[in-house]
Each structure stands twice: as structure tokens, then as C-alpha cells.
């Protein structure tokens, strides 16, 4: 309705402006017309007086002119006064004339001097007077009138002047009456126009308001509004079309927000416009879908993690963050990626026990701005951070710690949390699949009895290990181990006891080597140990510990009798003894054979002569 009021106000202002312009124009024209009419009368009167005086002079009755002049003034109500003025030339020739034929003011004097007509309007609160003074000049009209015959002057000289004052006060009264009539007519016209405009515009304004209400509801996802109008013709057709359109939109978009929420949880986008929200969600779905299709073809879990890192950097423009993988069984946390040291905000103990991390322990996002010193294991109380935990399965979780330079930056990053989780949700089944594949592969590469790597693992990785060692100029000490008289254990006490012996060997090896070393069940009772960058003394020390630890074991054979066993160990060095690890394994086996054939229960280092002399074998 405010629009209608504005429209009526604008129309009223325009009509009032037109009325004002009309009144001003008429007033000015009326004034000009009144003045022009008075001037025309003055010219006519001047001509009559001139002709009359000429006739008096020709007829020799100039002394009777006073009556003539008085009659002109008396018979013309508009003429307030009339008088003649003689020039000096006429006065010098005929005398002063009548008493009132003298110069009365500066206007008379000016006209006599210049020979130019002077007009002047004199206004006051009571009346308006037009003063006109017209000069009489000596003329020769071709025989009818020749002023030079009577006057001793030159042609064109001023003989005198006639001054008249006209009362034009009625111009003001008539003008005011005219203006009032025009104003009244215009005001009546204005009222009629506004009444008609209001009558015909009101239905359209109601339609406009109805449409506004419908559009406002549509912004909030409600397309059930029904448009109504009393307007006929095109207006009615528009209403019908809008009702049809909104019905279709309700059917199409009414539930779109909730349908899309099937794929992306509600609340990920905050907007009062469901169509904009739907567009945003669809774009998010598209991006997440592309991400998922990409990582499904990645070969490893590490590649998937790298994709997540790319998303965090490229899409969310994160400058400082760290991505961790957490073992849910041991609670150990491993750093996979960080943008720099300033992104590592946790104390070192968190890596050993992730349950120290508030976000991991509570399985909820931790934001530093929520409470002072919220996480007790953060390196600094003044640090601005967000920690986002995400559980992949019972074995593995991920954790992202994001740091910012200010609380405002953290607040901005907080708005990304839900979207970031969408990518983790998309990556979750792929990561689970990769973990399962790693487990299956690890199972196929490990010995089921001892948990050590098997010979297949060695065959798959040995070349990579060798090439890496060659590039980095690293060394490996290769130990080949074998239980002395193991066949007799199986034959005498059964395979159950033999299996227990094998299991214990696996434990001994795990307890006596480092994480950088490898222990492999090579086959049967044979084991291979590869010591990374071990010195000769270190190699001998590890071999002795393994040898002694195994010899110290006692096995219950089931008859109340305890059994002890020994082992023989052969050792070679890569690349000292051979240019490939396979050769060194062979040479270690040669040294083991020498140990077996020279008394068993001993440690023998490979020497070149062993491969050349048949006696040593």
C-alpha cells in the first residue's frame, strides 16, 4: 500500500506543479496584456490630442483647447490625469500656454530632452498606475499637416509632450479572480484524478502486494501461496499463470532441501533461500563426487591422504595444518603431513598416546575460542587452533589440527568444518578398503604362525630395499638361522612341539632386533634377519643375543620332560660380500652350512674361501 500512496503523492505533486505553472503563466500574460492595453489607449489618446490641437491651431481656436483636453480626460474613466508640456522652442514662440502645460517632473523633462516615450508603472497597496509620456515632434505629412508652417522649428524637433496616468488597478483584481477560478478548477480536477486513480490502481496494488507475499514465502521454500485479484483481463491471466507456476514449483522444489539432505547432512548450508541452498548443496555434492571418483582409483591409502591435503590447501586455502593417522588399538599417533613446524601444536606425548588429545578422546571438534586453554596438551595457551577427529574404523582414525593467526581466522575456518567432514565421509569407504587391502596384503606377506614376514614378502621388497641401500650407500647384515636337529623334534615329540619352537623363535627375533631391521621366516625352521646399517661388532652382538636367548628357552614336551634346543647362524654383509642381497642370503646360507657341518650351535661369518673350497662346505 505504500507504493500506492507514493504513486498518488507523485501524481498530486505533478498536477499541483502543472497548476502552479499555469497560474504563473496566466498571471504574467494577464499583467502584460493589461499593461499593453493601457499603452495602446495612451497612444490612441495621444494621437487624438495631437490631431485635436492641430485642428484648434488651424482653426485659430487654440485658446479653447482646455475644454477639449478636459473632455478627453472626463470621458475616459481609465485616464486619471492628462496634461500637456511645451518645449522651449514652442514657449519662446507662443509663450507659456496654460497653467498646467509646464514640466511637472523629471519624466516630462526627459521626454522633452530625448524625444523618446517613457512608460512607468507605479504600484502600491491600493492601486496600480501606468504613467505614459509621449513626445510630439515636428513632422511634414505631404501637405495635410506641416508643423513647420506654424512652428519656428526644424523637422523632427520635439514640440512638446503629452503625459497621461492610467488606473490599471482592476488588472490586479481581475487577475486574482481569474487565478482563483483556475486554481479551483485545477483542484477539482486534481481531486477527480486522484479519486479515479485510486479507484483503478487499488486492485493492482493489492495484486502487487499479494505477489510480494508469495515471493517472500517462496524465498523460505514455501510455494503454497495462492494469488488472488479482482483485476480482469491480463491481470487475471497473470494470477492464473502464477498459481500454476507455484503449484509446479511446490511439486518440484518443495522437498528438495530434505531430499538433498539424504546425501549431505542438514545444516551444512545456512540460507533463507532454499533454491540458493539447493544450488550450494548440489555444487558441494558435485565436488565431493568428483573427489570420491578420483580417490577410488588411487593405489594406496597414502595417495588418498594426499588428495585430502590438496583439498584442504586448494579449496579451503588452509595455511597451517597437520594431518595425523591414529591407531585406535595402540593409541599411537603418526604424523602424515604438516605445512611446517608452526603447524605442530601438540606436546610430544600425544603422539605416543593419542587419548591425551581432547578432540580424539571426546570424538568431537575442539576449537580454541570456545574456552580458555581448552586443550591441556597444546604447546601454548595463546595458540588459535581447531582439531577435527574422524573415525575411519575400529583400527584407524584421522585427526587434523588447523592453526590460525587470530580468533577471527579460526572463526572463518570453523565455517568449513562441516564441508571438510563431507570429504572425510566420502573418503572413509575408500580408506577402509585400502586398509583392508593392506591387511590382506600384509597377511599374505606374513607368516601366520610367527607373525614375521614370509619369503614372499622378501621376494617382493628385496629389490626395492637393495636399490635404496645402493643409492643411500647403506649396508645390511644378513643372518641365516636354523634350529639344530629340528627334524628330530617333530619326529620325537610331534609337530605341536615343533610349532611351539618356531613360535618362540619368532618372539626371540622380535625382542632382539630394531624397528629398522627385518625378520623373515624363510621356510620351515630357517629364518633370515636383515640388520640395517649394523657394524661388524653390532652384528655379532645381535647374533649372540638371539643365539643365547633361544638356547635359554625350555620347552615342555608333554611328559614332564623339558627340552632345550640350539641354533646355528650364518652371517654375510651387503655389499661387502655380494653386490646383491640375494647373493648375500646365499652366502649367509653357505656360512650356516659350514656351522652345521662343523659342529652346530655356533655363529659363522661368511668368508670368500667358503664358496671356493669344497671341504669347508
C-alpha positions in Angstrom: 0.0 0.0 0.0 3.0 2.3 0.5 3.5 2.0 -3.3 0.0 3.3 -4.0 0.5 6.2 -1.6 3.7 7.1 -3.3 2.0 6.9 -6.7 -0.9 9.1 -5.6 1.5 11.5 -4.0 3.6 11.8 -7.1 0.6 12.3 -9.3 -0.7 15.0 -6.9 2.6 16.8 -6.9 2.7 16.7 -10.7 -0.8 18.1 -11.0 0.0 20.8 -8.4 3.1 21.7 -10.3 1.1 21.9 -13.5 -1.5 24.1 -11.8 1.2 26.4 -10.4 2.9 26.7 -13.7 -0.4 27.5 -15.4 -1.3 30.2 -12.8 2.1 31.8 -13.1 2.0 31.8 -16.9 -1.6 33.2 -16.9 -0.7 35.9 -14.3 2.3 37.0 -16.3 0.3 37.1 -19.5 -2.6 38.8 -17.9 -0.3 41.5 -16.5 1.4 42.0 -19.8 -2.0 42.2 -21.6 -3.4 44.8 -19.2 -0.3 47.0 -19.5 -0.2 46.6 -23.3 -3.9 47.6 -23.4 -3.3 50.7 -21.3 -0.3 51.6 -23.6 -2.4 51.2 -26.7 -5.0 53.5 -25.1 -2.3 56.1 -24.3 -1.1 56.0 -27.9 -4.7 56.5 -29.2 -5.3 59.3 -26.7 -2.0 61.0 -27.7 -3.0 60.8 -31.3 -6.5 62.2 -30.6 -5.0 65.1 -28.6 -2.4 65.8 -31.3 -5.0 65.9 -34.0 -7.3 67.9 -31.9 -4.7 70.5 -31.1 -3.6 70.7 -34.7 -7.3 71.3 -35.6 -7.5 74.0 -33.0 -4.4 75.7 -34.3 -5.5 75.5 -37.9 -8.9 76.9 -37.0 -7.4 79.6 -34.7 -9.1 78.4 -31.6 -6.1 77.3 -29.5 -7.4 79.3 -26.6 -10.4 76.8 -26.4 -8.2 73.8 -26.1 -8.6 73.4 -22.3 -12.2 72.3 -22.7 -11.2 69.8 -25.3 -8.5 68.3 -23.1 -10.8 68.2 -20.1 -13.4 66.3 -22.1 -10.9 63.7 -23.1 -10.0 63.0 -19.5 -13.6 63.1 -18.3 -14.9 60.7 -21.0 -12.2 58.1 -20.3 -12.5 56.5 -16.9 -9.1 54.8 -17.2 -7.4 58.2 -17.6 -6.7 59.5 -14.1 -5.0 62.7 -15.4 -3.7 64.2 -18.6 -1.6 67.2 -19.2 0.5 68.9 -21.9 4.1 70.0 -21.8 5.5 72.7 -24.1 9.1 72.6 -25.3 11.4 75.6 -25.0 11.0 76.3 -28.8 7.2 76.5 -28.5 7.4 78.6 -25.3 9.8 81.1 -27.0 7.4 81.4 -30.0 3.9 81.2 -28.3 4.6 81.7 -24.6 4.0 79.6 -21.5 0.5 78.5 -22.5 -2.0 77.3 -19.9 -1.0 76.9 -16.3 -0.8 73.2 -16.4 1.2 72.9 -19.6 4.5 73.1 -17.8 7.1 70.4 -16.9 5.9 68.7 -13.8 8.6 66.1 -13.1 11.8 64.5 -14.4 9.9 62.3 -16.8 8.5 65.3 -18.7 11.9 66.8 -18.7 13.5 63.6 -20.0 11.0 63.2 -22.8 11.5 66.8 -24.0 15.2 66.3 -24.0 15.4 62.9 -25.6 12.2 62.8 -27.8 11.6 59.3 -26.5 8.4 57.9 -25.0 8.7 57.0 -21.3 6.5 54.5 -19.5 6.5 53.7 -15.8 4.3 51.5 -13.6 3.7 52.8 -10.1 2.4 50.2 -7.6 1.3 50.4 -4.0 -1.0 48.5 -1.8 -4.2 50.4 -3.0 -3.8 50.8 -6.7 -1.6 50.4 -9.8 -0.9 53.4 -12.1 0.6 53.4 -15.5 2.4 56.7 -16.4 3.0 57.3 -20.1 4.6 60.4 -21.5 4.7 60.7 -25.4 6.6 63.4 -27.3 5.1 65.5 -30.1 7.6 66.0 -32.9 7.6 68.4 -35.8 6.5 66.5 -38.9 5.6 67.1 -42.5 2.9 64.7 -43.8 2.9 65.7 -47.5 0.5 68.6 -47.4 -2.1 67.7 -44.9 -0.2 68.7 -41.8 3.0 70.6 -41.8 4.2 71.6 -38.4 6.9 73.8 -39.8 4.3 76.2 -41.2 3.2 77.2 -37.7 6.3 76.5 -35.6 9.7 78.0 -35.9 11.5 74.7 -35.5 13.3 72.1 -37.5 11.8 68.9 -38.8 12.0 66.2 -36.0 12.3 68.7 -33.2 10.3 68.0 -30.1 7.4 70.4 -29.9 6.1 69.1 -26.6 4.7 66.1 -24.9 1.5 64.6 -23.5 1.6 62.9 -20.1 -1.1 60.6 -19.0 -1.8 58.4 -16.0 -4.0 55.3 -16.3 -5.5 53.5 -13.4 -5.0 49.8 -14.1 -5.8 48.6 -10.6 -8.6 46.4 -11.9 -5.8 44.3 -13.5 -4.9 43.1 -10.1 -8.5 42.3 -9.0 -9.4 40.6 -12.3 -6.1 38.7 -12.2 -6.7 37.4 -8.7 -10.3 36.3 -9.6 -9.0 34.6 -12.7 -6.3 32.8 -10.7 -8.7 31.7 -8.1 -11.1 30.3 -10.8 -8.2 28.5 -12.4 -7.0 27.2 -9.0 -10.4 26.0 -8.1 -10.9 24.2 -11.5 -7.5 22.6 -11.2 -8.1 21.5 -7.6 -11.4 19.9 -8.6 -9.6 18.2 -11.5 -6.9 17.0 -9.1 -9.4 15.5 -6.7 -11.2 13.8 -9.6 -8.0 12.4 -11.0 -6.8 11.1 -7.6 -10.1 9.5 -6.9 -10.2 7.8 -10.3 -6.5 6.8 -10.0 -7.1 5.3 -6.5 -10.2 3.5 -7.8 -8.4 1.9 -10.7 -5.0 1.4 -9.1 -6.0 -0.1 -5.8 -6.8 -3.6 -7.3 -3.4 -3.6 -9.0 -1.7 -2.6 -5.8 -3.5 -5.4 -3.9 -2.3 -7.8 -6.6 1.2 -6.4 -6.3 1.1 -6.9 -2.5 -0.2 -10.4 -2.9 2.6 -11.2 -5.3 5.2 -9.8 -2.9 3.8 -12.0 -0.1 4.0 -15.1 -2.4 7.6 -14.3 -3.4 8.6 -13.7 0.2 7.2 -17.2 1.1 9.0 -18.7 -1.8 12.3 -17.5 -0.5 11.7 -19.6 2.6 10.8 -22.6 0.5 7.0 -22.3 0.7 5.4 -22.3 -2.7 1.8 -23.0 -1.4 0.8 -19.3 -1.7 -2.4 -18.7 -3.7 -2.6 -15.5 -5.7 -6.0 -13.6 -5.8 -7.2 -10.5 -7.6 -10.3 -8.6 -8.7 -8.5 -7.4 -11.8 -9.8 -8.7 -15.1 -8.0 -9.2 -18.4 -4.3 -9.5 -18.4 -4.1 -9.2 -14.6 -6.3 -12.2 -14.1 -4.3 -14.2 -16.6 -1.1 -13.4 -14.8 -2.6 -14.5 -11.5 -3.7 -17.8 -13.0 -0.3 -18.4 -14.5 1.5 -17.6 -11.2 -0.7 -20.0 -9.3 0.1 -22.7 -11.9 3.8 -21.9 -11.7 3.9 -22.0 -7.9 2.0 -25.3 -7.8 4.6 -26.8 -10.1 7.5 -25.3 -8.1 6.0 -26.7 -4.9 5.9 -30.1 -6.5 9.4 -29.8 -7.9 11.3 -27.8 -5.2 9.1 -28.1 -2.1 11.1 -31.1 -0.7 14.4 -30.5 -2.4 16.2 -29.4 0.7 15.2 -32.6 2.6 15.9 -34.8 -0.4 19.4 -33.4 -0.8 20.0 -33.8 2.9 20.0 -37.6 2.2 23.4 -37.0 0.6 24.7 -34.1 2.7 23.5 -33.6 6.3 21.2 -30.7 7.1 22.8 -27.6 8.4 25.8 -27.7 6.1 24.5 -24.6 4.3 22.8 -21.7 6.1 20.5 -19.7 3.9 17.0 -18.3 3.9 16.7 -19.1 0.2 16.1 -22.9 -0.3 16.9 -22.6 -4.0 20.3 -21.0 -3.2 20.8 -23.6 -0.6 20.0 -26.4 -3.0 22.4 -24.9 -5.5 25.2 -24.7 -2.9 24.5 -28.3 -1.8 24.5 -29.6 -5.4 27.8 -27.9 -6.0 29.2 -29.4 -2.9 27.8 -32.8 -3.9 29.4 -32.4 -7.3 32.8 -31.6 -5.8 32.6 -34.4 -3.3 31.5 -36.8 -6.0 34.5 -35.9 -8.2 36.8 -36.3 -5.2 35.4 -39.7 -4.5 35.6 -40.9 -8.1 39.2 -39.8 -8.1 40.4 -41.5 -4.9 38.6 -44.7 -5.8 41.3 -45.2 -8.4 44.2 -44.3 -6.1 46.6 -47.2 -5.4 47.2 -46.6 -1.7 45.9 -45.1 1.5 48.8 -42.6 1.3 47.6 -41.3 -2.0 44.1 -40.8 -0.6 45.6 -38.8 2.3 47.5 -36.7 -0.2 44.2 -35.9 -2.0 42.7 -34.7 1.3 45.7 -32.5 1.8 45.2 -31.0 -1.7 41.6 -30.2 -0.9 42.5 -28.5 2.4 45.1 -26.3 0.6 43.4 -25.6 -2.7 39.7 -25.4 -1.8 39.8 -24.1 1.8 43.1 -22.2 1.5 44.4 -23.5 4.8 47.9 -22.2 5.5 48.9 -24.1 8.7 47.7 -27.6 9.5 48.8 -31.1 10.3 47.2 -34.5 9.3 47.7 -37.4 11.7 46.8 -41.1 11.5 45.9 -42.7 14.8 46.0 -46.4 15.6 42.8 -46.9 17.6 44.2 -50.1 19.2 47.6 -48.9 20.4 46.5 -45.2 20.5 49.7 -44.2 18.8 49.5 -41.2 16.5 51.6 -40.8 13.4 52.2 -37.6 11.6 51.4 -38.0 7.9 51.8 -34.3 6.7 52.3 -30.9 8.1 52.8 -27.5 6.5 55.7 -26.7 8.8 56.8 -26.7 12.4 54.4 -24.0 13.4 51.5 -26.4 12.5 52.7 -28.9 15.2 50.9 -27.6 18.3 50.7 -30.7 20.5 53.1 -31.9 23.1 55.2 -34.9 22.1 53.4 -37.3 24.5 50.3 -37.0 22.3 52.0 -39.0 19.6 52.6 -41.9 22.0 49.1 -41.7 23.5 46.5 -40.0 21.3 44.0 -40.2 24.1 45.8 -37.2 25.6 44.3 -35.2 22.7 40.9 -33.8 23.7 39.5 -34.0 20.2 40.4 -37.7 19.8 39.3 -38.6 23.3 35.9 -36.9 23.1 35.4 -37.6 19.3 34.3 -34.0 18.9 35.7 -30.9 17.2 37.9 -28.8 19.6 38.0 -25.1 18.9 40.4 -22.9 21.0 38.0 -19.9 21.0 35.3 -21.9 22.9 37.1 -21.8 26.2 40.5 -20.5 27.6 43.2 -23.1 27.4 40.7 -25.7 26.2 43.2 -28.4 25.3 45.7 -29.0 28.1 48.4 -30.6 25.8 48.6 -27.7 23.5 52.1 -26.2 23.4 50.8 -22.7 24.0 47.8 -21.3 25.8 47.6 -18.5 23.3 47.5 -20.7 20.3 44.5 -20.4 18.0 43.5 -23.8 16.7 40.8 -26.3 15.5 41.2 -30.0 15.9 38.9 -32.3 13.9 38.8 -36.0 14.7 37.4 -38.5 12.3 37.0 -42.3 12.8 37.6 -44.5 9.8 37.0 -47.8 11.5 37.8 -49.7 14.7 41.5 -49.7 13.9 42.2 -46.3 12.3 41.2 -42.7 12.9 42.4 -39.4 11.3 43.0 -36.1 13.0 43.5 -32.7 11.6 44.9 -29.8 13.7 44.5 -26.4 12.0 46.1 -23.3 13.4 45.3 -19.6 12.7 46.9 -16.3 13.4 43.8 -14.8 15.1 40.4 -15.8 16.6 38.8 -14.2 13.5 40.7 -16.6 11.2 39.6 -19.5 13.4 36.0 -18.3 13.2 36.2 -18.3 9.4 37.8 -21.8 9.3 35.0 -23.1 11.6 32.5 -22.4 8.9 34.4 -25.0 6.8 34.3 -27.9 9.3 31.1 -29.5 8.1 32.2 -29.3 4.5 35.6 -30.8 5.4 33.8 -33.7 7.1 32.0 -34.3 3.8 35.3 -35.2 2.1 36.2 -37.4 5.0 32.9 -39.2 4.7 33.5 -39.6 1.0 37.0 -40.9 1.6 36.0 -43.2 4.5 34.9 -46.3 2.5 37.9 -45.9 0.2 40.3 -45.6 3.1 38.6 -48.6 4.8 39.1 -50.6 1.6 42.7 -49.6 1.4 43.3 -50.6 5.0 41.6 -53.9 4.3 43.8 -54.4 1.2 46.8 -53.6 3.2 45.8 -56.1 5.9 45.1 -58.8 3.2 48.4 -58.0 1.6 50.2 -57.9 4.9 48.6 -61.2 5.8 49.8 -62.7 2.6 53.2 -61.4 3.3 53.4 -62.6 6.9 53.9 -66.0 8.4 50.7 -66.9 10.2 52.5 -68.8 13.0 55.2 -66.3 14.0 53.8 -63.0 12.7 57.1 -62.4 10.9 57.3 -61.5 7.2 57.5 -64.6 4.9 59.6 -65.4 1.9 57.0 -63.9 -0.5 57.5 -60.5 1.2 61.2 -60.8 0.8 60.8 -61.6 -2.9 58.6 -58.5 -3.4 60.6 -55.9 -1.5 64.2 -57.2 -1.7 65.0 -55.3 -4.9 63.5 -52.0 -3.6 65.5 -52.4 -0.4 68.7 -53.1 -2.4 68.2 -50.2 -4.7 67.5 -47.8 -1.8 70.5 -49.1 0.0 72.7 -48.7 -3.0 71.6 -45.1 -3.6 72.0 -44.2 0.1 75.2 -46.2 0.5 73.6 -48.2 3.3 74.6 -51.7 4.4 72.7 -54.8 5.6 74.0 -57.7 7.7 72.2 -60.8 6.6 71.7 -63.6 9.2 70.5 -67.1 8.2 69.3 -69.0 11.2 68.4 -72.7 11.5 67.4 -74.9 14.5 69.8 -77.7 15.1 68.2 -81.2 14.7 64.7 -79.7 14.3 63.5 -82.8 12.3 64.2 -84.9 15.3 61.9 -82.7 17.4 59.0 -83.3 15.0 59.8 -87.0 14.8 60.2 -87.5 18.5 57.7 -85.1 20.1 55.3 -84.3 17.3 54.6 -81.2 15.2 52.8 -79.4 18.1 56.1 -79.1 19.9 57.9 -78.2 16.7 55.4 -75.4 16.1 55.9 -74.1 19.6 59.7 -73.9 18.9 59.0 -72.0 15.7 56.7 -69.5 17.5 59.3 -68.9 20.2 62.0 -68.2 17.6 59.7 -65.5 16.2 59.4 -63.9 19.6 63.2 -64.1 20.2 63.8 -62.3 16.9 61.3 -59.6 17.6 62.7 -58.9 21.0 66.3 -58.6 19.8 66.1 -56.5 16.6 65.2 -52.8 15.9 62.2 -51.4 14.0 64.6 -50.7 11.1 65.6 -54.3 10.9 63.7 -57.1 9.2 63.0 -60.7 10.5 61.7 -63.2 7.9 60.6 -66.8 8.2 62.4 -68.1 5.1 61.0 -71.6 5.2 60.5 -74.5 7.8 62.9 -73.8 10.6 65.0 -71.4 8.6 64.9 -67.6 9.3 66.5 -64.6 7.7 67.3 -61.4 9.7 68.5 -58.3 7.9 70.2 -55.7 10.2 70.2 -52.2 8.8 73.5 -50.3 8.9 74.9 -52.6 11.6 78.6 -52.7 12.2 80.5 -56.0 12.4 80.6 -55.7 16.2 76.9 -54.8 16.3 76.0 -57.7 14.0 77.9 -60.1 16.2 76.3 -58.8 19.3 72.7 -59.2 17.9 73.5 -62.7 16.6 74.9 -63.7 20.0 71.8 -62.3 21.8 69.5 -64.3 19.5 71.7 -67.4 19.9 71.8 -67.2 23.7 68.1 -66.2 24.1 67.0 -69.2 22.1 69.4 -71.6 23.9 68.0 -70.4 27.2 64.4 -71.5 26.3 62.9 -74.7 27.7 60.0 -76.4 26.0 57.6 -78.7 27.8 57.3 -81.8 25.6 54.2 -83.1 27.5 55.7 -86.0 29.5 57.0 -83.8 32.4 60.3 -83.6 30.5 61.7 -80.2 29.4 63.6 -79.8 26.1 66.2 -77.3 25.1 67.4 -76.6 21.6 70.2 -74.7 19.9 70.5 -73.0 16.6 73.2 -72.3 14.1 73.7 -68.9 12.4 75.4 -67.9 9.2 76.3 -64.2 8.5 77.2 -62.2 5.4 77.4 -58.5 4.7 75.9 -56.4 1.8 77.6 -55.1 -0.2 80.9 -56.3 1.2 80.3 -60.0 0.4 78.0 -59.6 -2.5 76.7 -56.9 -4.8 73.1 -58.1 -4.4 71.2 -59.1 -1.2 70.1 -62.3 -2.9 73.8 -63.3 -3.2 74.3 -62.3 0.5 71.4 -64.5 1.5 73.1 -67.3 -0.4 76.4 -66.6 1.2 74.8 -66.5 4.7 73.3 -69.9 3.9 76.7 -71.1 2.9 78.1 -69.9 6.3 75.1 -71.6 8.0 76.0 -74.8 6.3 79.6 -74.5 7.5 78.3 -74.0 11.0 76.1 -77.1 10.7 78.9 -79.3 9.3 81.5 -78.1 11.8 79.6 -78.9 15.0 76.4 -76.8 15.0 75.3 -74.5 17.8 77.6 -71.7 16.6 77.8 -68.4 14.7 79.8 -68.4 11.5 80.7 -65.4 9.3 81.0 -65.9 5.6 84.4 -65.9 4.0 85.2 -66.0 0.4 87.1 -69.3 0.8 83.8 -71.0 1.8 82.4 -70.7 -1.7 85.7 -71.8 -3.3 86.6 -74.8 -1.1 84.5 -77.9 -1.1 86.0 -79.0 2.2 84.5 -76.0 4.0 81.1 -77.0 2.7 
